[in-house]
Amino acid sequence: MRVRRLKQMLLFGPYVVFLITVIICVILFVLIMRENDRMDALEEEIGHITTNQNSLIEKVSSVSSSVDELGSAVGAISRELSLIDIGTYEGKADASARTAWPKKVYLTFDDGPSPNTGKILDILDEYGVKGNFFCVGTESEELRKMYKRIVDEGHVLCMHSYSHKYNEIYSSVDAFTKDLDRIYSLQYEVTGVKPSIYRFPGGSSNSVSRIPMEQFIKVLEDRGITYYDWNVVAGDATNPMLPAEQIIENSLCDLNEYEEAMILFHDLYNKTSTVEALPEIIEAIQASGIPIVPIDETTMPIRHYTRTN
């Protein structure tokens, strides 16, 4: 019996082994085909991704080109706008008298004359530029001579009240008018030139006056006097010990913000750092190609006060 079984195993064994081998091969073939299909699908997906990536790169490049074109267009528009005549402002000269608003810088000095006035005038003369001096009254005959020197050397002599005492000047329209008459008469008497430019002590936006500033402005307008504030602050008003380096930085950092920049300096006996800073400020402005000019009838009125009507 055993011998018979052994003969059967020997007879059918090879067929069984062969069959198992075939089955294994079929299984492996099926698995390989599936993996090939998965690889093909993966390659196709990678192809889609690559195509999308290339398309995205093209879109980014197109957007970048559009941004560059937009920047160029904005630059061209800005250059055109800088040449536009903005016409009259607050009743100033007729629009036909102006053709454009190139960038300008005005150096203005408040509260003089003082012993530093002569030094400032010397510096301005050295660099060939003209300044604007908003002067107060003085009882000193020596300092009064500075009024005439300012005018004789081609600078602009302006009024900044006689007393510079806020509580007196702004106490009433009558008090303001009397103070105005006093500084007007003094400057006219000394120089022979009628002053026509004024700066309010503390500016037209000062917080001291309890009377609407419009009433004081009307006094000036009735007399044909133009007032100016400022839009760049040197920072030497309250701190006489402010370093020259800080005054230089304050005076130059915001110039590009304005078509016409009017810098506020102070001309008092204790403003020595202002005198020290002035040459470097002038040199920096001249190096930039921006003209330093005196106030005239074409100057844009730079004013803080906003009319309520």
Phi and psi in degrees as GROMACS dihedral restraints (atoms count N, CA, C in turn):
[ dihedral_restraints ]
;  ai    aj    ak    al  type     phi  dphi    fc
    3     4     5     6     1   -65.3    20    10
    4     5     6     7     1   -39.6    20    10
    6     7     8     9     1   -62.9    20    10
    7     8     9    10     1   -36.9    20    10
    9    10    11    12     1   -65.0    20    10
   10    11    12    13     1   -43.2    20    10
   12    13    14    15     1   -65.5    20    10
   13    14    15    16     1   -39.1    20    10
   15    16    17    18     1   -63.4    20    10
   16    17    18    19     1   -41.5    20    10
   18    19    20    21     1   -62.2    20    10
   19    20    21    22     1   -39.8    20    10
   21    22    23    24     1   -64.7    20    10
   22    23    24    25     1   -40.5    20    10
   24    25    26    27     1   -65.9    20    10
   25    26    27    28     1   -41.3    20    10
   27    28    29    30     1   -67.3    20    10
   28    29    30    31     1   -32.0    20    10
   30    31    32    33     1   -74.8    20    10
   31    32    33    34     1   -45.8    20    10
   33    34    35    36     1   -94.9    20    10
   34    35    36    37     1   -13.7    20    10
   36    37    38    39     1   -55.1    20    10
   37    38    39    40     1   -49.4    20    10
   39    40    41    42     1   -59.5    20    10
   40    41    42    43     1   -37.6    20    10
   42    43    44    45     1   -64.3    20    10
   43    44    45    46     1   -39.8    20    10
   45    46    47    48     1   -64.1    20    10
   46    47    48    49     1   -44.6    20    10
   48    49    50    51     1   -61.9    20    10
   49    50    51    52     1   -41.6    20    10
   51    52    53    54     1   -63.0    20    10
   52    53    54    55     1   -45.0    20    10
   54    55    56    57     1   -61.1    20    10
   55    56    57    58     1   -44.2    20    10
   57    58    59    60     1   -61.6    20    10
   58    59    60    61     1   -41.3    20    10
   60    61    62    63     1   -61.7    20    10
   61    62    63    64     1   -42.3    20    10
   63    64    65    66     1   -62.2    20    10
   64    65    66    67     1   -44.9    20    10
   66    67    68    69     1   -59.9    20    10
   67    68    69    70     1   -44.2    20    10
   69    70    71    72     1   -63.1    20    10
   70    71    72    73     1   -41.7    20    10
   72    73    74    75     1   -63.1    20    10
   73    74    75    76     1   -42.3    20    10
   75    76    77    78     1   -61.5    20    10
   76    77    78    79     1   -44.4    20    10
   78    79    80    81     1   -60.8    20    10
   79    80    81    82     1   -45.7    20    10
   81    82    83    84     1   -62.7    20    10
   82    83    84    85     1   -39.1    20    10
   84    85    86    87     1   -61.9    20    10
   85    86    87    88     1   -44.8    20    10
   87    88    89    90     1   -61.2    20    10
   88    89    90    91     1   -43.6    20    10
   90    91    92    93     1   -63.7    20    10
   91    92    93    94     1   -41.3    20    10
   93    94    95    96     1   -64.1    20    10
   94    95    96    97     1   -41.6    20    10
   96    97    98    99     1   -62.8    20    10
   97    98    99   100     1   -41.1    20    10
   99   100   101   102     1   -62.4    20    10
  100   101   102   103     1   -42.1    20    10
  102   103   104   105     1   -65.9    20    10
  103   104   105   106     1   -37.0    20    10
  105   106   107   108     1   -62.8    20    10
  106   107   108   109     1   -42.1    20    10
  108   109   110   111     1   -61.4    20    10
  109   110   111   112     1   -42.4    20    10
  111   112   113   114     1   -64.7    20    10
  112   113   114   115     1   -39.8    20    10
  114   115   116   117     1   -64.5    20    10
  115   116   117   118     1   -41.1    20    10
  117   118   119   120     1   -62.5    20    10
  118   119   120   121     1   -42.4    20    10
  120   121   122   123     1   -64.5    20    10
  121   122   123   124     1   -39.7    20    10
  123   124   125   126     1   -66.1    20    10
  124   125   126   127     1   -42.4    20    10
  126   127   128   129     1   -62.1    20    10
  127   128   129   130     1   -39.3    20    10
  129   130   131   132     1   -63.8    20    10
  130   131   132   133     1   -41.8    20    10
  132   133   134   135     1   -64.1    20    10
  133   134   135   136     1   -41.3    20    10
  135   136   137   138     1   -62.9    20    10
  136   137   138   139     1   -36.9    20    10
  138   139   140   141     1   -62.8    20    10
  139   140   141   142     1   -42.3    20    10
  141   142   143   144     1   -61.8    20    10
  142   143   144   145     1   -43.1    20    10
  144   145   146   147     1   -62.6    20    10
  145   146   147   148     1   -44.0    20    10
  147   148   149   150     1   -61.9    20    10
  148   149   150   151     1   -42.5    20    10
  150   151   152   153     1   -62.2    20    10
  151   152   153   154     1   -44.5    20    10
  153   154   155   156     1   -64.0    20    10
  154   155   156   157     1   -39.0    20    10
  156   157   158   159     1   -62.8    20    10
  157   158   159   160     1   -44.6    20    10
  159   160   161   162     1   -62.5    20    10
  160   161   162   163     1   -39.5    20    10
  162   163   164   165     1   -64.5    20    10
  163   164   165   166     1   -40.6    20    10
  165   166   167   168     1   -64.5    20    10
  166   167   168   169     1   -41.1    20    10
  168   169   170   171     1   -61.1    20    10
  169   170   171   172     1   -41.0    20    10
  171   172   173   174     1   -64.1    20    10
  172   173   174   175     1   -40.1    20    10
  174   175   176   177     1   -66.2    20    10
  175   176   177   178     1   -42.8    20    10
  177   178   179   180     1   -61.5    20    10
  178   179   180   181     1   -42.8    20    10
  180   181   182   183     1   -62.2    20    10
  181   182   183   184     1   -39.8    20    10
  183   184   185   186     1   -65.3    20    10
  184   185   186   187     1   -43.7    20    10
  186   187   188   189     1   -62.3    20    10
  187   188   189   190     1   -42.9    20    10
  189   190   191   192     1   -59.6    20    10
  190   191   192   193     1   -42.5    20    10
  192   193   194   195     1   -63.1    20    10
  193   194   195   196     1   -39.3    20    10
  195   196   197   198     1   -65.6    20    10
  196   197   198   199     1   -39.1    20    10
  198   199   200   201     1   -63.7    20    10
  199   200   201   202     1   -42.6    20    10
  201   202   203   204     1   -60.6    20    10
  202   203   204   205     1   -43.5    20    10
  204   205   206   207     1   -64.0    20    10
  205   206   207   208     1   -40.2    20    10
  207   208   209   210     1   -63.8    20    10
  208   209   210   211     1   -41.3    20    10
  210   211   212   213     1   -61.3    20    10
  211   212   213   214     1   -42.3    20    10
  213   214   215   216     1   -64.0    20    10
  214   215   216   217     1   -39.9    20    10
  216   217   218   219     1   -65.4    20    10
  217   218   219   220     1   -42.7    20    10
  219   220   221   222     1   -62.3    20    10
  220   221   222   223     1   -42.3    20    10
  222   223   224   225     1   -60.0    20    10
  223   224   225   226     1   -42.4    20    10
  225   226   227   228     1   -64.8    20    10
  226   227   228   229     1   -41.5    20    10
  228   229   230   231     1   -63.2    20    10
  229   230   231   232     1   -41.9    20    10
  231   232   233   234     1   -61.0    20    10
  232   233   234   235     1   -41.8    20    10
  234   235   236   237     1   -64.6    20    10
  235   236   237   238     1   -36.9    20    10
  237   238   239   240     1   -67.8    20    10
  238   239   240   241     1   -41.9    20    10
  240   241   242   243     1   -62.3    20    10
  241   242   243   244     1   -33.1    20    10
  243   244   245   246     1   -65.7    20    10
  244   245   246   247     1   -16.8    20    10
  246   247   248   249     1  -102.6    20    10
  247   248   249   250     1     2.0    20    10
  249   250   251   252     1   -76.2    20    10
  250   251   252   253     1   135.8    20    10
  252   253   254   255     1   -77.3    20    10
  253   254   255   256     1   116.4    20    10
  255   256   257   258     1   -85.8    20    10
  256   257   258   259     1     5.6    20    10
  258   259   260   261     1    73.4    20    10
  259   260   261   262     1  -159.0    20    10
  261   262   263   264     1   -79.3    20    10
  262   263   264   265     1   163.1    20    10
  264   265   266   267     1  -149.6    20    10
  265   266   267   268     1   122.7    20    10
  267   268   269   270     1    53.9    20    10
  268   269   270   271     1    41.5    20    10
  270   271   272   273     1    76.8    20    10
  271   272   273   274     1    14.6    20    10
  273   274   275   276     1   -73.7    20    10
  274   275   276   277     1  -162.8    20    10
  276   277   278   279     1   -54.5    20    10
  277   278   279   280     1   156.5    20    10
  279   280   281   282     1   -59.1    20    10
  280   281   282   283     1   146.2    20    10
  282   283   284   285     1   -59.3    20    10
  283   284   285   286     1   -30.6    20    10
  285   286   287   288     1   -67.6    20    10
  286   287   288   289     1   -15.9    20    10
  288   289   290   291     1   -80.1    20    10
  289   290   291   292     1    -9.0    20    10
  291   292   293   294     1  -120.9    20    10
  292   293   294   295     1   140.7    20    10
  294   295   296   297     1  -113.1    20    10
  295   296   297   298     1   -29.4    20    10
  297   298   299   300     1  -165.5    20    10
  298   299   300   301     1   169.2    20    10
  300   301   302   303     1  -122.1    20    10
  301   302   303   304     1    78.7    20    10
  303   304   305   306     1   -68.2    20    10
  304   305   306   307     1   159.2    20    10
  306   307   308   309     1   -66.4    20    10
  307   308   309   310     1   132.8    20    10
  309   310   311   312     1  -136.5    20    10
  310   311   312   313     1   155.9    20    10
  312   313   314   315     1  -126.2    20    10
  313   314   315   316     1   134.6    20    10
  315   316   317   318     1  -115.4    20    10
  316   317   318   319     1   125.6    20    10
  318   319   320   321     1   -93.2    20    10
  319   320   321   322     1   117.7    20    10
  321   322   323   324     1  -121.1    20    10
  322   323   324   325     1   139.5    20    10
  324   325   326   327     1  -125.8    20    10
  325   326   327   328     1   118.2    20    10
  327   328   329   330     1   -97.9    20    10
  328   329   330   331     1   154.9    20    10
  330   331   332   333     1    80.7    20    10
  331   332   333   334     1    -1.0    20    10
  333   334   335   336     1   -76.4    20    10
  334   335   336   337     1  -177.0    20    10
  336   337   338   339     1   -81.1    20    10
  337   338   339   340     1   158.5    20    10
  339   340   341   342     1  -150.2    20    10
  340   341   342   343     1   175.4    20    10
  342   343   344   345     1   -58.9    20    10
  343   344   345   346     1   -18.7    20    10
  345   346   347   348     1   -84.7    20    10
  346   347   348   349     1   -12.9    20    10
  348   349   350   351     1   -60.1    20    10
  349   350   351   352     1   -44.3    20    10
  351   352   353   354     1   -60.8    20    10
  352   353   354   355     1   -39.2    20    10
  354   355   356   357     1   -64.9    20    10
  355   356   357   358     1   -40.8    20    10
  357   358   359   360     1   -65.3    20    10
  358   359   360   361     1   -42.8    20    10
  360   361   362   363     1   -62.4    20    10
  361   362   363   364     1   -38.0    20    10
  363   364   365   366     1   -62.4    20    10
  364   365   366   367     1   -41.9    20    10
  366   367   368   369     1   -66.5    20    10
  367   368   369   370     1   -44.7    20    10
  369   370   371   372     1   -60.5    20    10
  370   371   372   373     1   -40.4    20    10
  372   373   374   375     1   -65.2    20    10
  373   374   375   376     1   -39.6    20    10
  375   376   377   378     1   -60.3    20    10
  376   377   378   379     1   -37.5    20    10
  378   379   380   381     1   -96.1    20    10
  379   380   381   382     1    -0.7    20    10
  381   382   383   384     1    68.8    20    10
  382   383   384   385     1    34.6    20    10
  384   385   386   387     1  -121.6    20    10
  385   386   387   388     1   160.8    20    10
  387   388   389   390     1  -111.3    20    10
  388   389   390   391     1   142.0    20    10
  390   391   392   393     1  -114.1    20    10
  391   392   393   394     1   177.6    20    10
  393   394   395   396     1  -130.1    20    10
  394   395   396   397     1   116.3    20    10
  396   397   398   399     1  -109.5    20    10
  397   398   399   400     1   111.3    20    10
  399   400   401   402     1   -92.7    20    10
  400   401   402   403     1    93.7    20    10
  402   403   404   405     1   -97.3    20    10
  403   404   405   406     1   151.4    20    10
  405   406   407   408     1  -102.3    20    10
  406   407   408   409     1   179.6    20    10
  408   409   410   411     1   -79.7    20    10
  409   410   411   412     1   157.1    20    10
  411   412   413   414     1  -149.7    20    10
  412   413   414   415     1   147.3    20    10
  414   415   416   417     1   -91.8    20    10
  415   416   417   418     1    -6.5    20    10
  417   418   419   420     1   -79.5    20    10
  418   419   420   421     1   121.9    20    10
  420   421   422   423     1   -64.9    20    10
  421   422   423   424     1   -34.4    20    10
  423   424   425   426     1   -65.4    20    10
  424   425   426   427     1   -43.5    20    10
  426   427   428   429     1   -72.8    20    10
  427   428   429   430     1   -29.8    20    10
  429   430   431   432     1   -63.2    20    10
  430   431   432   433     1   -25.7    20    10
  432   433   434   435     1   -64.1    20    10
  433   434   435   436     1   -23.4    20    10
  435   436   437   438     1   -65.9    20    10
  436   437   438   439     1   -31.1    20    10
  438   439   440   441     1   -54.3    20    10
  439   440   441   442     1   -48.9    20    10
  441   442   443   444     1   -68.7    20    10
  442   443   444   445     1   -38.7    20    10
  444   445   446   447     1   -63.8    20    10
  445   446   447   448     1   -40.0    20    10
  447   448   449   450     1   -56.7    20    10
  448   449   450   451     1   -48.4    20    10
  450   451   452   453     1   -68.6    20    10
  451   452   453   454     1   -45.1    20    10
  453   454   455   456     1   -62.4    20    10
  454   455   456   457     1   -30.4    20    10
  456   457   458   459     1   -92.4    20    10
  457   458   459   460     1    10.4    20    10
  459   460   461   462     1    86.5    20    10
  460   461   462   463     1    11.6    20    10
  462   463   464   465     1   -88.6    20    10
  463   464   465   466     1   175.1    20    10
  465   466   467   468     1  -105.0    20    10
  466   467   468   469     1   121.4    20    10
  468   469   470   471     1   -94.5    20    10
  469   470   471   472     1   121.5    20    10
  471   472   473   474     1  -123.3    20    10
  472   473   474   475     1   164.2    20    10
  474   475   476   477     1   -97.5    20    10
  475   476   477   478     1   142.7    20    10
  477   478   479   480     1  -136.1    20    10
  478   479   480   481     1    32.9    20    10
  480   481   482   483     1    81.7    20    10
  481   482   483   484     1   165.7    20    10
  483   484   485   486     1   -89.0    20    10
  484   485   486   487     1   -51.7    20    10
  486   487   488   489     1   -89.1    20    10
  487   488   489   490     1   -27.6    20    10
  489   490   491   492     1    60.5    20    10
  490   491   492   493     1    23.3    20    10
  492   493   494   495     1   -98.9    20    10
  493   494   495   496     1   105.6    20    10
  495   496   497   498     1   -55.3    20    10
  496   497   498   499     1   -47.5    20    10
  498   499   500   501     1   -65.0    20    10
  499   500   501   502     1   -24.7    20    10
  501   502   503   504     1   -86.9    20    10
  502   503   504   505     1   -47.7    20    10
  504   505   506   507     1   -61.2    20    10
  505   506   507   508     1   -43.0    20    10
  507   508   509   510     1   -96.0    20    10
  508   509   510   511     1    13.6    20    10
  510   511   512   513     1   -72.6    20    10
  511   512   513   514     1   -27.6    20    10
  513   514   515   516     1  -166.0    20    10
  514   515   516   517     1   163.6    20    10
  516   517   518   519     1   -64.4    20    10
  517   518   519   520     1   -36.6    20    10
  519   520   521   522     1   -64.4    20    10
  520   521   522   523     1   -43.4    20    10
  522   523   524   525     1   -63.7    20    10
  523   524   525   526     1   -40.8    20    10
  525   526   527   528     1   -63.2    20    10
  526   527   528   529     1   -42.8    20    10
  528   529   530   531     1   -64.8    20    10
  529   530   531   532     1   -42.3    20    10
  531   532   533   534     1   -64.3    20    10
  532   533   534   535     1   -41.1    20    10
  534   535   536   537     1   -64.9    20    10
  535   536   537   538     1   -41.3    20    10
  537   538   539   540     1   -61.5    20    10
  538   539   540   541     1   -44.6    20    10
  540   541   542   543     1   -60.0    20    10
  541   542   543   544     1   -37.0    20    10
  543   544   545   546     1   -69.0    20    10
  544   545   546   547     1   -46.2    20    10
  546   547   548   549     1   -72.5    20    10
  547   548   549   550     1   -34.4    20    10
  549   550   551   552     1   -61.0    20    10
  550   551   552   553     1   -48.9    20    10
  552   553   554   555     1   -64.2    20    10
  553   554   555   556     1   -39.9    20    10
  555   556   557   558     1   -63.7    20    10
  556   557   558   559     1   -49.2    20    10
  558   559   560   561     1   -65.7    20    10
  559   560   561   562     1   -38.0    20    10
  561   562   563   564     1   -67.4    20    10
  562   563   564   565     1   -40.9    20    10
  564   565   566   567     1   -63.5    20    10
  565   566   567   568     1   -41.9    20    10
  567   568   569   570     1   -77.0    20    10
  568   569   570   571     1   -37.9    20    10
  570   571   572   573     1  -105.3    20    10
  571   572   573   574     1   -22.2    20    10
  573   574   575   576     1    77.8    20    10
  574   575   576   577     1     6.0    20    10
  576   577   578   579     1  -114.3    20    10
  577   578   579   580     1   131.2    20    10
  579   580   581   582     1   -77.1    20    10
  580   581   582   583     1   118.9    20    10
  582   583   584   585     1   -70.9    20    10
  583   584   585   586     1   144.4    20    10
  585   586   587   588     1  -134.9    20    10
  586   587   588   589     1     8.1    20    10
  588   589   590   591     1  -126.5    20    10
  589   590   591   592     1   139.0    20    10
  591   592   593   594     1  -137.0    20    10
  592   593   594   595     1   147.9    20    10
  594   595   596   597     1  -129.7    20    10
  595   596   597   598     1   126.4    20    10
  597   598   599   600     1   -67.0    20    10
  598   599   600   601     1   134.2    20    10
  600   601   602   603     1   -56.1    20    10
  601   602   603   604     1   125.4    20    10
  603   604   605   606     1    82.2    20    10
  604   605   606   607     1    -3.0    20    10
  606   607   608   609     1    83.4    20    10
  607   608   609   610     1   166.4    20    10
  609   610   611   612     1   -72.2    20    10
  610   611   612   613     1    -8.9    20    10
  612   613   614   615     1  -107.3    20    10
  613   614   615   616     1    21.0    20    10
  615   616   617   618     1   -61.4    20    10
  616   617   618   619     1   154.1    20    10
  618   619   620   621     1  -101.1    20    10
  619   620   621   622     1    11.1    20    10
  621   622   623   624     1   -86.9    20    10
  622   623   624   625     1   -45.6    20    10
  624   625   626   627     1   -66.3    20    10
  625   626   627   628     1   131.4    20    10
  627   628   629   630     1   -94.9    20    10
  628   629   630   631     1    -7.5    20    10
  630   631   632   633     1   -95.3    20    10
  631   632   633   634     1   135.9    20    10
  633   634   635   636     1   -53.6    20    10
  634   635   636   637     1   131.0    20    10
  636   637   638   639     1   -60.3    20    10
  637   638   639   640     1   -22.8    20    10
  639   640   641   642     1   -59.4    20    10
  640   641   642   643     1   -30.7    20    10
  642   643   644   645     1   -68.6    20    10
  643   644   645   646     1   -38.4    20    10
  645   646   647   648     1   -72.6    20    10
  646   647   648   649     1   -36.8    20    10
  648   649   650   651     1   -61.4    20    10
  649   650   651   652     1   -38.7    20    10
  651   652   653   654     1   -62.8    20    10
  652   653   654   655     1   -36.2    20    10
  654   655   656   657     1   -59.7    20    10
  655   656   657   658     1   -43.7    20    10
  657   658   659   660     1   -65.7    20    10
  658   659   660   661     1   -46.2    20    10
  660   661   662   663     1   -61.8    20    10
  661   662   663   664     1   -39.4    20    10
  663   664   665   666     1   -62.0    20    10
  664   665   666   667     1   -24.0    20    10
  666   667   668   669     1  -102.8    20    10
  667   668   669   670     1     5.6    20    10
  669   670   671   672     1    72.7    20    10
  670   671   672   673     1    27.0    20    10
  672   673   674   675     1  -102.7    20    10
  673   674   675   676     1   132.4    20    10
  675   676   677   678     1  -100.1    20    10
  676   677   678   679     1   136.3    20    10
  678   679   680   681     1  -109.4    20    10
  679   680   681   682     1   150.0    20    10
  681   682   683   684     1  -132.3    20    10
  682   683   684   685     1   141.7    20    10
  684   685   686   687     1  -103.0    20    10
  685   686   687   688     1  -135.4    20    10
  687   688   689   690     1  -155.9    20    10
  688   689   690   691     1   162.8    20    10
  690   691   692   693     1  -130.6    20    10
  691   692   693   694     1    -2.5    20    10
  693   694   695   696     1  -131.0    20    10
  694   695   696   697     1   132.3    20    10
  696   697   698   699     1  -114.9    20    10
  697   698   699   700     1   122.2    20    10
  699   700   701   702     1   -70.9    20    10
  700   701   702   703     1   -25.3    20    10
  702   703   704   705     1    89.9    20    10
  703   704   705   706     1    10.4    20    10
  705   706   707   708     1   -92.9    20    10
  706   707   708   709     1    11.3    20    10
  708   709   710   711     1   -70.1    20    10
  709   710   711   712     1   -51.9    20    10
  711   712   713   714     1  -101.5    20    10
  712   713   714   715     1   -15.3    20    10
  714   715   716   717     1  -120.4    20    10
  715   716   717   718     1    97.9    20    10
  717   718   719   720     1   -67.0    20    10
  718   719   720   721     1   -16.4    20    10
  720   721   722   723     1   -99.8    20    10
  721   722   723   724     1    11.6    20    10
  723   724   725   726     1   -59.9    20    10
  724   725   726   727     1   126.6    20    10
  726   727   728   729     1   -59.8    20    10
  727   728   729   730     1   148.3    20    10
  729   730   731   732     1   -58.6    20    10
  730   731   732   733     1   -36.0    20    10
  732   733   734   735     1   -60.7    20    10
  733   734   735   736     1   -38.7    20    10
  735   736   737   738     1   -70.6    20    10
  736   737   738   739     1   -38.2    20    10
  738   739   740   741     1   -63.3    20    10
  739   740   741   742     1   -40.1    20    10
  741   742   743   744     1   -62.1    20    10
  742   743   744   745     1   -47.5    20    10
  744   745   746   747     1   -62.8    20    10
  745   746   747   748     1   -45.7    20    10
  747   748   749   750     1   -60.9    20    10
  748   749   750   751     1   -37.3    20    10
  750   751   752   753     1   -75.8    20    10
  751   752   753   754     1   -26.7    20    10
  753   754   755   756     1  -103.5    20    10
  754   755   756   757     1   -21.9    20    10
  756   757   758   759     1   -67.7    20    10
  757   758   759   760     1   -28.2    20    10
  759   760   761   762     1  -109.8    20    10
  760   761   762   763     1    10.7    20    10
  762   763   764   765     1   -60.8    20    10
  763   764   765   766     1   -34.4    20    10
  765   766   767   768     1   -72.2    20    10
  766   767   768   769     1    -6.4    20    10
  768   769   770   771     1   -79.0    20    10
  769   770   771   772     1   -14.5    20    10
  771   772   773   774     1  -129.5    20    10
  772   773   774   775     1   143.5    20    10
  774   775   776   777     1   -70.8    20    10
  775   776   777   778     1   -35.4    20    10
  777   778   779   780     1  -130.5    20    10
  778   779   780   781     1   112.5    20    10
  780   781   782   783     1  -102.4    20    10
  781   782   783   784     1   125.3    20    10
  783   784   785   786     1  -114.5    20    10
  784   785   786   787     1   109.1    20    10
  786   787   788   789     1   -90.4    20    10
  787   788   789   790     1   132.9    20    10
  789   790   791   792     1   -95.8    20    10
  790   791   792   793     1   113.3    20    10
  792   793   794   795     1  -113.6    20    10
  793   794   795   796     1   171.1    20    10
  795   796   797   798     1  -128.4    20    10
  796   797   798   799     1   135.5    20    10
  798   799   800   801     1  -112.6    20    10
  799   800   801   802     1    78.8    20    10
  801   802   803   804     1  -122.7    20    10
  802   803   804   805     1   166.5    20    10
  804   805   806   807     1   -61.3    20    10
  805   806   807   808     1   -27.3    20    10
  807   808   809   810     1   -99.5    20    10
  808   809   810   811     1    10.0    20    10
  810   811   812   813     1   -95.5    20    10
  811   812   813   814     1    52.7    20    10
  813   814   815   816     1   -67.1    20    10
  814   815   816   817     1   -32.9    20    10
  816   817   818   819     1   -70.1    20    10
  817   818   819   820     1   -26.2    20    10
  819   820   821   822     1   -65.2    20    10
  820   821   822   823     1   -42.9    20    10
  822   823   824   825     1   -62.8    20    10
  823   824   825   826     1   -41.0    20    10
  825   826   827   828     1   -65.3    20    10
  826   827   828   829     1   -35.6    20    10
  828   829   830   831     1   -78.8    20    10
  829   830   831   832     1   -24.2    20    10
  831   832   833   834     1   -57.5    20    10
  832   833   834   835     1   -45.9    20    10
  834   835   836   837     1   -57.9    20    10
  835   836   837   838     1   -44.7    20    10
  837   838   839   840     1   -67.4    20    10
  838   839   840   841     1   -35.1    20    10
  840   841   842   843     1   -63.4    20    10
  841   842   843   844     1   -47.2    20    10
  843   844   845   846     1   -62.4    20    10
  844   845   846   847     1   -44.3    20    10
  846   847   848   849     1   -61.1    20    10
  847   848   849   850     1   -41.6    20    10
  849   850   851   852     1   -65.7    20    10
  850   851   852   853     1   -41.5    20    10
  852   853   854   855     1   -67.4    20    10
  853   854   855   856     1   -44.0    20    10
  855   856   857   858     1   -64.5    20    10
  856   857   858   859     1   -36.4    20    10
  858   859   860   861     1   -64.3    20    10
  859   860   861   862     1   -28.6    20    10
  861   862   863   864     1   -80.3    20    10
  862   863   864   865     1    -9.7    20    10
  864   865   866   867     1    85.1    20    10
  865   866   867   868     1     4.1    20    10
  867   868   869   870     1   -82.9    20    10
  868   869   870   871     1   127.9    20    10
  870   871   872   873     1   -72.9    20    10
  871   872   873   874     1   139.0    20    10
  873   874   875   876     1   -99.6    20    10
  874   875   876   877     1   119.9    20    10
  876   877   878   879     1  -132.3    20    10
  877   878   879   880     1   160.2    20    10
  879   880   881   882     1   -84.4    20    10
  880   881   882   883     1   156.6    20    10
  882   883   884   885     1   -67.6    20    10
  883   884   885   886     1   134.1    20    10
  885   886   887   888     1  -143.8    20    10
  886   887   888   889     1  -168.0    20    10
  888   889   890   891     1   -68.5    20    10
  889   890   891   892     1   -13.9    20    10
  891   892   893   894     1   -94.9    20    10
  892   893   894   895     1    -2.7    20    10
  894   895   896   897     1   -69.6    20    10
  895   896   897   898     1   133.3    20    10
  897   898   899   900     1   -66.2    20    10
  898   899   900   901     1   125.7    20    10
  900   901   902   903     1   -64.0    20    10
  901   902   903   904     1   115.1    20    10
  903   904   905   906     1   -98.7    20    10
  904   905   906   907     1   109.7    20    10
  906   907   908   909     1  -136.1    20    10
  907   908   909   910     1   141.4    20    10
  909   910   911   912     1   -88.7    20    10
  910   911   912   913     1   -33.9    20    10
  912   913   914   915     1   -72.3    20    10
  913   914   915   916     1   136.7    20    10
  915   916   917   918     1  -113.9    20    10
  916   917   918   919     1   125.9    20    10
  918   919   920   921     1   -62.8    20    10
  919   920   921   922     1   146.5    20    10
  921   922   923   924     1   -92.7    20    10
  922   923   924   925     1   -11.8    20    10
